[in-house]
Amino acid sequence: NHARQGAGQAVLLQGEAGMGKSRIVDALSQDIGEEPHFRVLCQCSPYHTNSALYPVIRHLERGAGLALEDSAACKLEKLEALLAAAGTNTAATASLMADLLSIPTDDRYPPLGLSPAQRKAATVASLVDQMTALAVQKPVLFVLEDAHWIDPTTQELVTRLIDGIAKARVLALITARPEYAPLRANGGSTTSRVLSRLTKQECIDLVAGTAASRALEPALIDEIVAKADGNPLFVEELTKAVAESESSDRPVVPATLQDSLMARLDRLGPAKEIAQVAAVIGLQFSQPLLEIVAVECATDIASGIARLADAGLVLSQGRATESGYRFSHALMRDIAYENLLRGRRRQIHERIGHALLERFPAVAEAEPEVVAHHFANAGIHDLACTYHERAGDRAAARFAFAEDVAHFRAGHAEAGKAADDAERVRRELALLLKLGPALAIIKGPQSPEVEETYRRAHAAGQKAGDHVGLFKATWGLWFNAIPSRKLEVLRDRAQELIALSGQVADPDLQLEAFHCRWSTALFRGEGPTVLKYTQEGVRQYDPARHAWMGPVFGGHDPGVCAHLCRALALCFSGQTAQARQFADKGILLAETLGHPHNVGFALQNALVLNQTLGDREMVNRMAQRLRDLAEKYNFAPMRAHALMVSGWACTFGTQSDAGLAMMEAEYPRASVIGPLYRYYATILADARERAGRITDALELVQGALATVAEPGVGMFVPEHHRLRGVCLLRLGSGHADEAMRSLQTALDVARQQGAALFELRAAMSLAKAAASQGRAAEGQQSLRAVCSELQPEFDAPDLEEAKRILQG
């Protein structure tokens, strides 16, 4: 009633197998059968727990009436008709749904220009919109059966749906076994019920109803009730076993449910073998496939299926694309399957696998995980490995990384069973290299599991003598070290990549090795090395040739990175005009390539450049642009970066308190972003110092300096030392000597790093500190020496301030 009136409800029914969850769903469906409503049924499958949106795909196929023999154009017309009925038939929605159903679209719809992550998010949002659009027309009964077999992406969809259900005419009814994690509470719209066992009297009543015309003696009823232990399915099956017994003697109550179900199978005669072969196919099976693989059955397949249906063991249900059937209960399928000899099972699994490949190629292409399942159970490990890998590739293309991790792991396990050692190592290496990036997305690139995966790949690459594979594994270990800030590991791995790229003699991998080397040098504060390798990177880079590298290596384009890293190195050396030119070229290149993440990466680094140069107007413009981009595409780290830097710009104006508050709020999120944590500590300490929060600023920079593993190594380390000295001076004369030592260290480290801009700033702070102690001439002498060594290209605005200090 609440759902009818627009107050959506979600109900989770949980119970052990046989407790009657599906019966309740059927009863509700019958009760509202005469009322105007839409029924959306999504049936989870034990064979598709890692098949993204499998229950939804099957629902859409049934709803649209798709058939295997339909042409692509026919399928699209049916799909568009289905979407039109919901009022959601836009070109964008049709394109997303066609992609979900693996229907080729050619040029029927305009390109959406979405990354895999954006396409996944848009698909989930579109499916939610379709449900709510249906609810505008009529109430919707959404049924999700057997959620304990749900795949991660369908779980994400259901969670989104439940979150927005409160104001929609939707009743979501979800059934699951106890191991399913309950949906989180959503106000008053989510209810959870655990089905309890029947009481003794309820069991007795159920026995009487099941036995029908055959009266059972009280002792038999008591025995059935005792053995069934309150499980409704057990009560029914044990009762049927007794009621259908043809023995003239007192019927024997089977000892277990398994015995009862097995007895029912035995009474089917030749149809029993059909049930067993169908059980190997799965919980759901099709008549065409059964006819191909059950070649040794003694009875006609159609009549055998009819016999199973009459006995209540299978139901006519399943795909609209086939003559589909489903075992009435998973336990029945399990009994039929387990009663087969192992050798016979393996033989049938193999036959099914080959039948899918040869006779049902569309199914094999759409569901490679099913093919893998059958070949794995047939002991054909090479084909099982191949199709697990294809299933992983398919999931990765849809940004379903939880699913692709499971497939690649399963494929890796099958690869480990290969008899040929060289083939085993080769396939293990290939799967580990695919598993690593997926794990990095799910668990974070710094995860120990990611590191272990790449270490195993590294060992496999060495054993196989595969230099390309070894390069990719080494790259993974390099990437894994970035968030953990292991600068010495980064350096060593980058050098290893340089050496490997020479052995491979692949120009593209050489460019990526340079990419890692200049990035590492930037993180370590090695300006001249950054300039050396970015110069080569800019020279080698070709957008048409190297556009593929961004998605494979680190998520951003090497050409964009070369321009922006070079811009930062030039900025730190005080060559600001050239720095701006390279930053502008990098942003333009990112815009030309068209990938939002590239644009965000370029803006993120250009913001660092402009903030370092104190260009607050440019900072505000770029920060707003980056924020808009981050909001549109859900780039959380970029959003934190934009807010952090725009907050810094605000601290110079009338909203200084609000700006500092913004920085303080974002710092915990921003400071976990890889090597930029030193940068965020620098600008926040600067803002705190200017706001008079000297102790807080000092605590921040000293904490950052405590993490320096190698003396003088790290981006913005010279600024940490300088800010420490400035803060110590402001604490009073008792800290003057320590402050001067810290400022001198800042100057020395900046000179070591080739960061002339930071060297000049340290010299100016030293000069001011000396002047405050009555030693102005001494301070000016040090500053004059630094200025005299600046290159002619040095054009940072700080030079004007230095001249004023020297004249003062």
C-alpha positions in Angstrom: 0.0 0.0 0.0 2.8 2.4 0.8 4.4 1.8 -2.6 1.1 2.3 -4.4 0.9 5.7 -2.8 4.4 6.8 -3.8 6.3 5.8 -0.7 8.6 3.2 -2.1 9.5 0.2 0.0 12.3 -2.4 -0.1 11.9 -5.7 1.6 14.6 -8.2 2.1 13.5 -11.8 2.7 16.2 -14.0 4.0 16.2 -17.7 4.9 17.9 -21.0 4.4 17.3 -23.0 1.2 13.7 -24.4 1.2 12.2 -21.8 3.6 9.7 -20.5 1.1 11.2 -17.2 -0.1 10.2 -17.8 -3.7 6.7 -19.0 -2.6 6.1 -15.7 -0.9 7.2 -13.8 -4.1 4.8 -16.0 -6.1 2.0 -15.4 -3.7 2.4 -11.7 -3.8 2.5 -11.7 -7.5 -0.8 -13.6 -7.6 -2.4 -11.3 -5.0 -1.7 -8.2 -7.1 -2.1 -10.0 -10.5 -5.3 -8.1 -11.4 -4.0 -4.7 -10.4 -2.3 -2.5 -13.0 1.5 -2.7 -12.4 4.8 -3.5 -13.9 6.7 -6.6 -12.8 10.5 -6.5 -13.1 12.1 -9.8 -12.4 15.9 -10.2 -12.0 17.1 -13.7 -11.3 20.7 -14.1 -10.0 22.7 -17.1 -11.0 25.4 -19.2 -9.2 27.3 -19.3 -12.5 27.3 -15.5 -13.0 28.4 -14.1 -9.6 31.1 -12.2 -11.5 29.1 -11.3 -14.6 28.4 -7.6 -14.4 24.6 -6.9 -14.5 23.8 -10.4 -15.5 20.3 -10.5 -14.0 19.5 -7.1 -15.5 20.7 -8.2 -19.0 18.5 -11.3 -18.8 15.5 -9.2 -17.8 16.0 -6.8 -20.6 16.4 -9.6 -23.1 13.1 -11.1 -21.9 11.3 -7.8 -21.8 12.4 -6.8 -25.3 11.7 -10.3 -26.7 15.1 -10.7 -28.1 15.9 -14.0 -30.0 19.2 -15.5 -30.9 18.3 -15.5 -34.6 17.4 -11.8 -34.6 19.6 -9.5 -36.6 21.3 -6.6 -34.9 18.9 -4.1 -36.5 15.9 -6.2 -35.3 17.3 -6.4 -31.8 17.8 -2.6 -31.7 14.2 -2.0 -32.9 12.9 -4.3 -30.1 15.1 -2.6 -27.6 13.9 0.9 -28.6 10.3 -0.3 -28.3 11.0 -1.5 -24.8 12.6 1.8 -23.8 9.8 3.7 -25.5 7.3 1.9 -23.3 9.1 3.3 -20.3 9.4 6.7 -21.8 13.2 6.6 -21.8 14.0 6.0 -25.5 16.7 8.6 -26.0 19.7 8.0 -28.3 22.0 8.0 -25.3 19.9 5.5 -23.3 19.5 3.2 -26.3 23.3 3.4 -27.0 24.1 2.4 -23.3 21.5 -0.4 -23.3 22.7 -1.8 -26.6 26.2 -1.9 -25.4 25.0 -3.6 -22.2 23.3 -6.3 -24.3 26.2 -6.6 -26.7 24.2 -5.5 -29.7 26.3 -3.8 -32.5 25.0 -0.3 -33.2 27.3 0.8 -36.1 26.5 4.5 -36.6 22.8 4.3 -35.4 23.5 6.5 -32.4 25.9 9.5 -31.9 29.1 8.6 -29.9 28.8 9.4 -26.2 32.5 10.1 -25.7 32.5 8.4 -22.3 35.4 6.6 -20.6 34.7 3.1 -19.4 34.1 4.4 -15.8 31.7 7.1 -17.0 29.9 4.6 -19.2 29.4 2.3 -16.3 28.1 5.1 -14.1 25.8 6.3 -16.9 24.5 2.8 -17.5 23.6 2.3 -13.8 22.0 5.7 -13.7 20.0 5.0 -16.8 18.7 1.7 -15.4 17.6 3.5 -12.2 15.9 6.1 -14.4 14.1 3.5 -16.3 12.7 2.0 -13.1 11.5 5.3 -11.8 10.0 6.2 -15.2 8.0 3.0 -15.2 6.8 3.9 -11.7 5.4 7.2 -12.9 3.0 5.2 -15.2 2.1 2.4 -12.8 3.4 0.9 -9.6 6.4 -1.4 -10.0 7.1 -4.7 -8.3 10.9 -5.2 -8.6 11.9 -8.7 -7.7 15.5 -9.7 -7.2 15.7 -13.4 -6.6 18.7 -15.2 -4.9 20.7 -12.1 -4.1 23.3 -14.3 -2.4 24.5 -14.9 -6.0 24.5 -11.2 -7.0 27.4 -9.7 -8.9 29.1 -6.5 -7.6 27.7 -4.2 -10.3 24.1 -5.4 -9.9 24.6 -4.9 -6.1 25.7 -1.3 -6.9 22.6 -0.8 -9.0 20.3 -2.2 -6.4 21.9 0.0 -3.7 21.4 3.0 -5.9 17.8 2.0 -6.6 17.0 1.5 -2.9 18.6 4.9 -2.0 16.2 6.6 -4.3 13.1 4.5 -3.7 11.4 6.6 -1.0 9.4 8.8 -3.3 8.7 6.3 -6.1 5.9 3.8 -6.6 8.2 0.9 -6.3 8.2 -2.2 -4.1 11.5 -3.9 -4.2 11.4 -7.5 -3.0 14.7 -9.2 -2.6 15.2 -12.8 -1.6 18.5 -14.3 -0.3 20.0 -16.9 1.8 21.4 -15.9 5.2 25.0 -15.3 4.0 23.9 -12.3 1.9 24.9 -9.0 3.5 21.6 -7.1 4.3 20.8 -3.8 2.6 21.6 -0.8 4.7 18.7 1.0 6.3 17.3 3.8 4.3 15.0 5.7 6.6 11.7 3.9 7.0 11.7 2.4 3.5 13.8 -0.7 4.0 12.5 -3.7 5.9 14.4 -7.0 6.6 12.7 -10.2 7.5 14.3 -13.5 8.3 12.0 -16.5 7.7 11.8 -18.7 10.7 11.2 -22.4 10.8 7.6 -23.7 10.9 6.1 -24.7 14.2 5.2 -28.4 14.8 1.5 -27.7 14.1 2.3 -25.7 10.9 4.4 -28.7 9.8 1.5 -31.1 10.5 -0.9 -28.9 8.5 1.6 -28.8 5.6 1.9 -32.5 5.6 -1.8 -32.9 5.4 -2.1 -30.5 2.6 0.8 -32.1 0.6 -0.4 -35.7 1.1 -3.8 -34.6 -0.3 -6.1 -37.7 -0.6 -3.7 -40.1 1.0 -4.2 -40.2 4.8 -1.0 -40.8 6.7 -0.9 -42.4 10.1 0.1 -40.1 13.0 3.4 -41.9 13.5 4.5 -41.2 9.9 3.5 -37.6 10.3 5.5 -37.2 13.5 8.5 -38.8 11.8 8.3 -36.5 8.8 7.9 -33.4 11.1 10.9 -34.5 13.2 13.2 -35.1 10.2 12.1 -31.9 8.3 13.1 -29.7 11.3 10.6 -27.0 10.4 11.9 -26.5 6.8 8.8 -26.2 4.5 10.6 -27.7 1.5 11.8 -30.6 3.5 8.3 -31.2 4.9 6.8 -31.2 1.4 9.5 -33.4 -0.2 9.5 -36.0 2.6 5.7 -36.1 2.5 5.7 -36.6 -1.3 8.2 -39.4 -0.9 5.9 -41.2 1.5 2.7 -40.3 -0.3 4.0 -41.4 -3.7 5.5 -44.7 -2.4 4.1 -47.7 -4.2 5.0 -50.1 -1.4 2.2 -52.1 0.1 4.1 -52.1 3.4 4.3 -49.2 5.7 6.1 -46.4 3.7 9.6 -45.5 4.9 10.4 -41.8 5.5 13.6 -41.0 3.8 16.4 -40.3 6.2 17.4 -37.0 4.6 16.0 -34.5 2.0 18.7 -35.7 -0.4 17.4 -39.3 -0.1 13.9 -38.0 -0.7 14.9 -36.0 -3.8 17.0 -38.9 -5.1 14.0 -41.2 -4.8 11.8 -38.8 -6.8 14.5 -38.8 -9.5 14.6 -42.6 -9.6 10.9 -42.8 -10.1 11.2 -40.7 -13.3 12.6 -43.5 -15.3 14.4 -42.4 -18.5 13.7 -38.8 -17.7 16.1 -39.0 -14.8 19.1 -39.0 -17.2 17.7 -35.9 -18.9 17.5 -34.2 -15.5 21.1 -35.1 -14.7 22.4 -33.8 -18.0 20.3 -30.6 -17.6 21.8 -30.3 -14.1 25.3 -30.2 -15.6 24.2 -27.3 -17.9 23.1 -25.4 -14.8 20.2 -24.2 -12.7 18.7 -22.9 -15.9 18.9 -24.7 -19.2 17.6 -24.6 -22.7 16.0 -27.4 -24.8 18.2 -26.7 -27.9 21.4 -27.1 -25.9 20.1 -30.1 -24.0 19.2 -31.8 -27.3 22.8 -31.4 -28.5 24.6 -32.7 -25.4 22.1 -35.4 -24.2 22.8 -37.6 -27.2 22.9 -40.8 -25.2 19.6 -40.3 -23.4 17.2 -43.2 -24.1 14.1 -41.0 -24.3 12.9 -38.1 -26.4 14.2 -34.8 -24.9 10.9 -32.9 -25.3 8.8 -35.7 -23.6 11.5 -36.1 -21.0 11.3 -32.4 -20.1 7.5 -32.6 -20.0 7.8 -35.5 -17.6 10.1 -33.4 -15.3 7.7 -30.5 -15.5 4.7 -32.8 -14.6 6.7 -34.0 -11.6 7.3 -30.4 -10.5 11.0 -30.6 -10.8 11.5 -28.0 -13.6 9.6 -24.9 -14.6 9.2 -23.3 -18.0 11.1 -20.2 -17.4 14.3 -18.5 -18.5 15.4 -16.6 -21.5 13.0 -15.3 -24.1 15.7 -16.1 -26.7 15.3 -19.9 -26.1 13.0 -22.6 -25.0 14.1 -22.1 -21.4 13.6 -24.1 -18.3 14.7 -23.9 -14.7 14.9 -26.4 -11.9 12.2 -25.7 -9.4 14.8 -25.5 -6.6 18.6 -25.3 -6.6 18.6 -28.3 -4.2 17.0 -30.4 -6.9 19.6 -29.4 -9.4 22.4 -30.2 -6.9 21.0 -33.7 -6.2 20.7 -34.5 -9.9 24.3 -33.2 -10.5 26.0 -34.9 -7.6 24.4 -38.3 -8.5 26.4 -38.4 -11.7 29.7 -40.2 -11.7 32.6 -37.7 -11.9 33.9 -39.0 -15.2 30.4 -38.7 -16.7 30.1 -35.2 -15.4 33.4 -34.2 -16.9 32.4 -35.7 -20.3 29.1 -33.7 -20.3 30.8 -30.5 -19.2 33.3 -30.8 -22.1 30.5 -31.5 -24.5 28.6 -28.4 -23.3 31.7 -26.2 -23.6 32.3 -27.2 -27.2 28.6 -27.0 -28.1 28.5 -23.4 -26.8 31.5 -22.5 -28.9 30.4 -24.3 -32.1 26.6 -24.0 -32.0 25.9 -21.0 -29.8 28.8 -18.6 -30.5 26.7 -15.5 -29.6 26.2 -17.0 -26.1 29.8 -17.9 -25.8 30.8 -14.4 -26.8 28.4 -12.8 -24.3 29.0 -15.2 -21.5 32.6 -16.5 -21.7 32.6 -17.2 -18.0 30.0 -19.9 -18.6 32.3 -21.5 -21.2 35.1 -21.3 -18.7 33.0 -22.9 -16.0 32.3 -26.0 -18.2 35.9 -26.4 -19.5 37.2 -26.0 -15.9 34.9 -28.7 -14.7 35.9 -30.9 -17.7 39.6 -30.5 -16.7 40.5 -28.7 -20.0 42.6 -26.1 -18.3 43.9 -24.3 -21.4 40.4 -23.4 -22.7 39.1 -22.7 -19.2 42.0 -20.2 -18.8 41.3 -18.6 -22.2 37.7 -18.0 -21.4 38.2 -16.8 -17.9 40.6 -14.3 -19.4 38.1 -13.2 -22.0 35.5 -12.8 -19.3 37.9 -10.6 -17.4 38.6 -8.5 -20.4 34.9 -8.1 -21.0 34.4 -7.0 -17.4 37.3 -4.6 -17.5 35.9 -3.0 -20.7 32.8 -2.2 -18.7 34.8 -0.9 -15.7 33.4 -3.9 -13.6 36.8 -4.4 -11.8 35.5 -6.5 -8.9 34.2 -8.9 -11.5 37.3 -8.9 -13.7 39.6 -9.5 -10.7 37.6 -12.7 -10.0 37.9 -13.8 -13.6 41.6 -13.1 -13.9 42.2 -14.9 -10.6 40.2 -17.9 -11.8 42.1 -17.9 -15.1 45.4 -17.7 -13.2 44.4 -20.7 -11.2 43.6 -22.6 -14.4 46.9 -21.5 -16.0 48.8 -23.0 -13.0 47.4 -26.4 -13.9 49.1 -26.5 -17.4 51.3 -29.5 -17.9 53.8 -27.6 -20.0 56.0 -25.4 -17.7 56.8 -22.7 -20.3 53.1 -22.4 -21.3 52.1 -22.2 -17.7 54.5 -19.4 -16.9 53.5 -17.5 -20.1 49.8 -17.6 -19.3 50.4 -16.8 -15.6 52.4 -13.8 -16.6 49.7 -12.5 -19.0 47.0 -12.9 -16.3 49.0 -11.3 -13.5 49.7 -8.3 -15.7 45.9 -7.9 -16.2 45.1 -8.6 -12.6 47.5 -5.9 -11.3 45.8 -2.8 -12.7 42.3 -4.1 -11.7 43.5 -4.7 -8.1 45.1 -1.2 -8.1 41.7 0.4 -8.9 39.8 -1.6 -6.3 42.3 -1.6 -3.5 44.5 1.3 -4.4 47.8 1.2 -6.1 49.7 1.1 -2.8 48.0 -2.1 -1.7 50.3 -4.9 -0.6 48.2 -7.2 -2.7 49.0 -5.1 -5.8 52.7 -5.2 -5.0 52.6 -9.0 -4.5 50.8 -9.4 -7.8 53.4 -7.4 -9.7 56.3 -9.2 -7.8 54.9 -12.5 -9.0 54.6 -11.1 -12.5 58.1 -9.8 -12.3 59.4 -13.3 -11.3 57.3 -14.9 -14.1 58.7 -12.4 -16.7 62.2 -13.2 -15.6 61.6 -17.0 -15.8 59.9 -16.7 -19.2 62.6 -14.4 -20.6 59.8 -12.1 -21.7 61.3 -8.6 -21.6 58.0 -6.9 -22.5 56.2 -8.7 -19.8 59.0 -7.9 -17.4 58.9 -4.3 -18.3 55.1 -4.1 -17.5 55.6 -5.9 -14.2 58.4 -3.6 -13.3 56.2 -0.6 -14.2 53.6 -2.0 -11.9 56.1 -2.1 -9.0 57.1 1.4 -9.9 53.5 2.6 -9.8 52.9 0.7 -6.6 55.7 2.7 -4.9 54.2 6.2 -5.8 51.5 6.4 -3.1 53.7 4.9 -0.5 56.3 7.6 -1.2 59.2 5.2 -1.5 61.4 7.5 -3.5 64.4 5.3 -3.5 62.3 2.4 -4.8 60.9 4.7 -7.5 64.4 5.7 -8.6 65.6 2.1 -8.7 62.6 0.8 -10.6 62.7 3.7 -13.1 66.3 2.9 -13.8 65.4 -0.7 -14.3 62.8 0.4 -16.8 65.3 2.4 -18.7 67.5 -0.6 -19.0 64.7 -2.9 -20.0 63.4 -0.6 -22.7 66.9 -0.8 -24.2 66.8 -4.6 -24.3 63.3 -4.6 -25.8 64.2 -2.0 -28.4 60.6 -0.8 -28.5 60.4 3.0 -28.9 57.0 3.1 -27.2 58.3 1.4 -24.1 61.4 3.6 -24.2 59.1 6.6 -24.0 57.2 5.1 -21.1 60.5 4.4 -19.3 61.5 8.1 -19.8 58.0 8.9 -18.5 58.7 7.0 -15.3 62.2 8.5 -15.0 61.1 12.2 -15.4 58.1 11.6 -13.0 60.4 10.0 -10.4 62.9 12.9 -10.8 60.1 15.4 -10.2 58.9 13.6 -7.1 62.5 13.5 -5.8 63.2 17.2 -6.6 65.8 16.5 -9.3 65.1 19.4 -11.6 67.9 18.9 -14.2 67.0 15.2 -14.6 63.3 16.2 -15.2 64.4 18.6 -17.9 66.7 16.0 -19.5 64.1 13.3 -19.9 61.1 15.5 -20.6 63.1 17.1 -23.5 63.5 13.6 -24.9 59.9 12.8 -24.2 58.5 15.9 -26.0 60.7 15.1 -28.9 59.6 11.4 -29.2 56.0 11.9 -28.5 53.4 11.5 -31.3 49.7 11.8 -30.4 48.5 9.5 -33.1 51.1 6.8 -32.2 51.1 7.1 -28.4 47.5 7.8 -27.5 47.0 4.2 -26.4 49.6 4.5 -23.6 47.6 6.7 -21.2 44.9 4.1 -20.3 47.6 1.4 -20.0 50.2 3.2 -18.1 49.0 5.4 -15.2 45.8 6.8 -16.6 47.3 9.9 -18.3 49.0 10.6 -21.6 52.8 10.6 -21.6 52.9 13.7 -23.9 50.7 15.7 -21.6 52.8 14.6 -18.7 56.1 15.5 -20.4 54.8 19.0 -21.1 53.5 19.6 -17.6 56.4 18.1 -15.7 58.8 20.1 -17.9 56.7 23.2 -17.1 57.1 22.6 -13.3 60.8 21.9 -13.5 61.3 25.2 -15.5 59.1 27.0 -12.9 61.2 25.7 -10.0 64.4 26.8 -11.9 62.8 30.3 -12.3 62.3 30.2 -16.1 58.6 31.2 -15.8 57.9 32.3 -19.4 59.1 28.9 -20.8 57.2 27.2 -18.0 53.9 28.8 -18.9 54.5 28.0 -22.6 54.9 24.3 -21.9 51.9 24.3 -19.5 49.7 25.9 -22.1 50.9 23.4 -24.7 50.2 20.5 -22.3 46.7 21.7 -21.6 46.0 22.2 -25.3 47.3 18.7 -26.0 45.0 17.2 -23.3 42.0 19.1 -24.8 42.8 17.8 -28.2 43.1 14.2 -27.1 39.6 14.6 -25.5 40.0 12.4 -22.5 38.7 14.3 -19.4 41.3 12.7 -17.1 44.1 14.1 -19.2 42.6 17.6 -19.1 42.2 17.2 -15.3 45.8 16.1 -14.9 47.0 19.0 -17.0 45.0 21.5 -15.0 46.1 20.0 -11.7 49.8 20.5 -12.5 49.2 23.9 -14.1 47.6 25.0 -10.8 50.7 24.0 -8.9 52.8 26.1 -11.3 50.6 29.2 -11.0 50.3 28.9 -7.3 54.0 28.6 -6.9 54.4 31.8 -9.0 51.8 33.5 -6.9 49.4 34.2 -9.8 46.2 34.2 -7.8 44.0 35.3 -10.7 45.1 32.4 -12.8 44.8 30.1 -9.9 41.1 31.0 -9.4 40.3 30.6 -13.0 42.0 27.2 -13.3 40.7 25.9 -10.0 37.1 26.6 -11.0 37.6 24.9 -14.3 39.2 21.8 -12.5 36.3 21.8 -10.0 33.7 21.8 -12.7 35.5 18.9 -14.5 35.9 17.0 -11.2 32.3 17.4 -10.3 31.1 16.2 -13.8 33.3 13.1 -13.9 33.5 12.4 -10.1 37.3 12.9 -10.0 37.5 13.2 -6.2 41.3 13.7 -5.9 41.2 16.5 -8.5 38.3 18.2 -6.7 40.3 18.1 -3.4 43.3 19.6 -5.3 41.2 22.4 -6.8 39.6 23.3 -3.4 43.0 23.2 -1.7 44.7 25.6 -4.1 41.7 27.9 -4.5 41.5 28.1 -0.7 45.1 29.2 -0.7 44.2 32.0 -3.1 41.4 33.2 -0.8 43.7 33.6 2.1 45.1 36.8 0.6 41.8 38.6 0.3 38.9 39.6 2.5 37.8 35.9 2.8 41.1 34.8 4.3 39.5 32.9 7.2 37.1 31.1 4.9 40.0 30.3 2.6 42.1 28.8 5.4 39.1 26.9 6.7 38.6 25.4 3.2 42.2 24.3 3.1 42.0 22.7 6.5 38.9 20.8 5.5 40.4 19.5 2.3 44.0 18.8 3.6 43.1 15.3 5.0 41.7 14.2 1.6 44.3 16.0 -0.5 47.4 14.9 1.5 46.9 11.2 0.6 47.4 12.0 -3.1 50.8 10.4 -3.8 53.8 12.6 -4.0 51.9 15.9 -3.8 51.4 15.6 -0.1 54.6 17.8 0.4 53.1 20.4 -1.9 49.9 20.5 0.2 51.8 20.7 3.4 53.8 23.7 1.9 50.8 25.8 0.9 48.9 25.1 4.1 51.9 25.9 6.3 52.3 29.1 4.3 48.7 30.1 4.9 48.8 29.2 8.6 52.0 31.3 9.0 50.5 34.3 7.3 47.4 33.9 9.5 49.5 34.0 12.7 49.1 30.3 13.5 52.8 29.9 13.8 52.8 26.8 16.0 50.4 25.0 13.7 52.4 25.9 10.7 55.7 24.7 12.3 54.1 21.4 13.4 53.0 20.8 9.8 56.4 21.4 8.1 58.3 19.6 10.8 56.0 16.6 10.3 56.6 16.7 6.6 60.4 16.9 7.1 60.3 13.9 9.4 59.3 11.8 6.5 62.3 12.7 4.3 64.1 9.4 4.0 67.1 10.7 2.0 68.6 14.1 3.0 67.6 16.8 0.6 65.4 14.5 -1.6 61.8 15.3 -2.3 59.7 17.9 -4.1 59.2 21.1 -2.1 61.6 20.0 0.7 63.6 23.3 0.3 60.3 25.2 1.0 59.7 23.0 4.1 63.1 24.1 5.5 62.5 27.7 4.6 59.0 27.8 6.2 60.4 26.1 9.3 63.0 28.9 9.6 60.4 31.6 9.1 58.2 30.1 11.8 61.0 29.7 14.2 62.0 33.4 13.8 58.4 34.4 14.6 58.5 32.4 17.8 61.1 34.7 19.2 64.8 35.4 19.6 65.3 32.1 21.5 64.9 30.3 18.2 67.0 32.6 16.1 70.0 30.3 15.7 67.9 27.3 14.8 65.9 29.4 12.4 69.1 30.6 10.6 70.3 27.0 10.3 67.0 25.9 8.8 67.1 28.8 6.3 70.6 27.9 5.3 69.6 24.3 4.8 66.7 25.4 2.6 69.2 27.3 0.4 71.6 24.4 0.3 68.9 21.8 -0.6 67.5 24.1 -3.3 70.9 24.5 -4.8 71.4 20.7 -4.7 68.1 20.2 -6.5 68.7 22.8 -9.1 65.7 24.7 -7.9 66.9 28.3 -8.4 63.5 29.8 -7.6 63.5 28.1 -4.1 67.2 29.0 -3.7 66.4 32.6 -4.3 63.5 32.5 -1.8 65.6 30.9 0.8 68.3 33.6 0.3 65.7 36.4 0.6 64.4 34.9 3.8 67.9 34.6 5.1 68.6 38.3 4.2 65.4 39.4 6.0 66.3 37.3 9.1 69.8 38.7 9.2 68.4 42.2 8.9 66.1 41.6 11.8 69.1 40.7 13.9 71.1 43.8 12.9 73.2 41.9 10.3 71.7 43.3 7.1 75.0 43.5 5.2 75.8 39.9 5.9 72.3 38.8 4.7 72.6 41.0 1.5 76.0 39.5 0.7 74.5 36.0 0.7 71.6 37.1 -1.4 73.8 39.0 -3.9 75.9 35.8 -4.4 72.8 33.8 -5.2 71.5 36.5 -7.6 74.8 36.6 -9.4 74.6 32.9 -10.2 71.1 33.1 -11.7 70.9 32.1 -15.4 69.8 34.8 -17.9 66.6 32.9 -18.5 65.6 33.4 -14.8 62.5 35.7 -14.9 60.5 34.8 -11.8 58.7 37.8 -10.2 60.7 37.1 -7.0 63.7 38.7 -8.6 62.1 42.2 -8.2 61.7 41.6 -4.5 65.3 40.4 -4.3 66.5 43.7 -5.9 64.5 45.7 -3.4 66.1 43.9 -0.5 69.5 44.5 -2.0 68.7 48.2 -2.4 67.3 48.5 1.0 
